Amino acid sequence: MIPVIGLVAGIALGLLLQPTVPSGLQPYVPIAIIAALDAVVGAARALIEGRFDDRVFVISFVSNVAIAAVMVFLGDQLGVGSQLSTGVIVVLGIRIFANAAAIRRSIFHA
C-alpha cells in the first residue's frame, strides 16, 4: 500500500508543482524513464514468480538508469547520441516486452 500512496503523492506533486527539466538533461530523461520501467517490469515478473528481492530491485533500478545515462552521454560526446539512444531504447524495450509476456503467461497460463 505504501508504494501506491507514494505513486499517487508523486503524481499529485508533479501536477501541482509542474517541474521543468533543464535543457541539458532533456536527452537523458526518456532513456532514464525506459530504464526505470525495465527495472519495474522485471521486479513485477520476479514478484509473480516468487523470487523478488528488494535489494536486487534497488540495485537493478539504479544501475539500469545510470548505465543508460552514461551510454547516452558517451554517445553525445562521440556525436552519435541519437543512434545510441535508439539502441538503448530498443534493447530495453525488448526486455520490457519479454518480461511483460512472461507476466502474461504466468497470470493467464497462455
N, C-alpha and C positions, 0 to 999 in steps of 0.2 A: 504494500500500500504506500510506503514511503516513496518509492520511485515514481509512482503515479502522481502523488502530491507534488514532488519536485518538478515533474514534467509540466503539470498544469501551472505551477508558480512561475516556471521559466517562460512558458508561452505568454502568460499574463504580463510579466515584466517586460518581455520583448515587445509586445503590442503597446504597452503603456509608455515605455521609455523610447522606443524606436531608435535603437543604437545604430550608428553608422560605422562601416568598416573603412579604415584608411585605404586610400587608393593603392598604396604599396603592398597591402596584404590581400587585395581583392583576387588576384590569381590563385591564391592558396586556399581560400575558403571553400570553393566547391570540392576540391580534392580532399580537404580535411573532413568535409561532411560525408563524402563517399567512403573514406577510410573508416570513419567512426561508425557509419552504417554497416560496413562489413563486420566490424567487431561485434556490434549489437546483434546482427542476424546470426553470426556464429555462436554467440552466447545463448541465443534462443534455441538454436539447434542442440547445443550441449545440454541445456536445461531439459529439453524434451527427451533426450537420450539418457538422462540421468547421470551425466558426467560433468556438470557445471562446477567450476571452481572460481570463486570471486577474485582470487589473486591472479589467475591466468587471464580472466576477463580484463582486469585493470591494466595489466602489462600489455595485453594484446591491443587494447584500445589506445593506450598512449603510444606504443611503438608503431602501430599502423599509421596514426596521424603524423608522427614525427618522421617516419621513413618516407611517406608520401610527400610531405612538405619539403624534405631535403631533396628528393628526386626532382620536384618541380623547380626548386631553387637552382639546382645544378643545371637543369635544362634551360632555365632562363639565362644563366651565366654563359652557357655554351651556344646560345642562340637557337635552341631547338625546344623551347619551352612548351609550345602548343603540341608538338608531336609527342613529347614525353608525357605531358598531361593526358593526352588521349590514350597513350599506352597504359598509364596508371589507372585511368577510369575503366578501360576495357578489362584489365586483369582483375580489378576489384569488383567490377560488375559481374564477371563470370563467377567469382567466388560467392557473391551475394545470391545470384540465381541458383547456384549449386546448393547452397545452404537452404534457400527457400524451398527448393524441390525436395530436399531431404526432410524438411519440416512437414511439407505437404504429404509426403509418403508416410511419415510417422503418424500423422493425425488421421488421414483418410485411408490408410493402408492401400494406396493405389500408386 
